[in-house]
Amino acid sequence: MQHGLSCAVSIQPFVPIGIDALVQALLRPGADESASEAAYHIVRAHVELQRVRTIRAELLASLDPRGEAAIFQQLLGLDHYERVARARRRRAAKSYDASAGATPDE
């Protein structure tokens, strides 16, 4: 089973309401272009994280109790993609906070 996480795909199956609606929900009133861009990156990273988690759940559901080395290797690979997606979301959130003049503790 190839998970396809290294390829860009449409996020539509993972975001039923649309990416623009999610970005708008994150934006504070009067947000500038940099805040809008940061909110977009937060949404994209979050959707990517959801995508990784969905694929992991599918792999775990198909796991043979006797164990298959290939599936275990794929699960280990998913950990990498999840760490990358979490880091992207964290960086985007920091960028968003900085563009709005907020401190990370707010």
C-alpha positions as CSV (number, residue, x, y, z in Angstrom):
1,M,0.0,0.0,0.0
2,Q,1.4,3.3,-1.0
3,H,0.2,6.2,1.1
4,G,1.1,9.0,-1.3
5,L,2.0,11.5,1.3
6,S,5.0,12.8,-0.6
7,C,2.8,14.0,-3.4
8,A,0.6,17.1,-3.4
9,V,-3.1,16.2,-3.5
10,S,-6.4,17.9,-3.3
11,I,-7.4,18.6,0.2
12,Q,-11.1,18.5,-0.6
13,P,-11.8,15.0,0.8
14,F,-10.2,16.2,4.1
15,V,-12.0,19.6,4.3
16,P,-15.7,19.4,3.8
17,I,-16.3,23.2,4.1
18,G,-13.4,24.4,2.1
19,I,-10.0,25.9,2.9
20,D,-11.1,29.5,2.4
21,A,-13.8,29.2,5.0
22,L,-11.3,27.8,7.5
23,V,-8.9,30.5,6.8
24,Q,-11.6,33.2,7.2
25,A,-12.6,31.5,10.5
26,L,-9.0,31.9,11.8
27,L,-8.5,35.5,10.8
28,R,-9.0,38.3,13.3
29,P,-10.9,41.4,12.2
30,G,-8.7,43.8,10.3
31,A,-6.0,41.1,9.6
32,D,-3.5,42.0,7.0
33,E,-2.1,40.0,4.1
34,S,0.7,38.4,6.2
35,A,-1.9,37.1,8.7
36,S,-4.0,35.8,5.9
37,E,-1.1,33.9,4.4
38,A,-0.1,32.5,7.8
39,A,-3.7,31.4,8.5
40,Y,-3.7,29.6,5.1
41,H,-0.5,27.8,6.1
42,I,-2.0,26.8,9.4
43,V,-5.0,25.3,7.6
44,R,-2.9,23.5,5.0
45,A,-0.6,22.0,7.7
46,H,-3.6,21.0,9.8
47,V,-5.2,19.3,6.8
48,E,-2.0,17.5,6.1
49,L,-1.8,16.3,9.7
50,Q,-5.4,15.0,9.4
51,R,-4.5,13.2,6.2
52,V,-1.5,11.4,7.9
53,R,-3.7,10.4,10.7
54,T,-6.4,9.0,8.4
55,I,-3.9,7.0,6.5
56,R,-2.4,5.7,9.8
57,A,-5.9,4.6,11.0
58,E,-6.5,2.8,7.7
59,L,-3.1,1.0,8.1
60,L,-3.8,0.0,11.7
61,A,-7.3,-1.3,10.7
62,S,-5.7,-3.5,8.0
63,L,-3.0,-4.8,10.3
64,D,-2.6,-8.6,10.4
65,P,-2.1,-9.8,14.0
66,R,0.7,-12.0,12.8
67,G,2.5,-8.8,11.7
68,E,3.7,-7.7,8.4
69,A,7.1,-6.0,8.2
70,A,5.9,-3.8,5.3
71,I,3.0,-2.3,7.2
72,F,5.3,-1.6,10.2
73,Q,7.7,0.2,7.9
74,Q,4.9,2.3,6.6
75,L,3.7,3.1,10.1
76,L,7.2,4.3,10.9
77,G,7.3,6.4,7.8
78,L,4.0,8.0,8.8
79,D,5.6,9.2,12.0
80,H,8.0,11.3,9.9
81,Y,5.2,12.9,7.9
82,E,3.2,13.6,11.1
83,R,6.2,15.3,12.7
84,V,6.7,17.4,9.6
85,A,3.0,18.4,9.5
86,R,2.9,19.3,13.2
87,A,6.1,21.4,12.8
88,R,4.6,23.2,9.8
89,R,1.4,23.9,11.7
90,R,3.4,25.2,14.8
91,R,5.6,27.5,12.6
92,A,2.5,28.8,10.8
93,A,0.8,29.5,14.1
94,K,3.8,31.4,15.4
95,S,4.0,33.4,12.2
96,Y,0.3,34.1,12.4
97,D,0.6,35.3,16.1
98,A,3.6,37.5,15.1
99,S,1.7,39.1,12.2
100,A,-1.1,40.0,14.6
101,G,1.3,41.3,17.2
102,A,0.3,38.7,19.7
103,T,2.6,36.9,22.1
104,P,2.7,33.1,22.1
105,D,1.2,33.1,25.6
106,E,-2.0,34.9,24.5
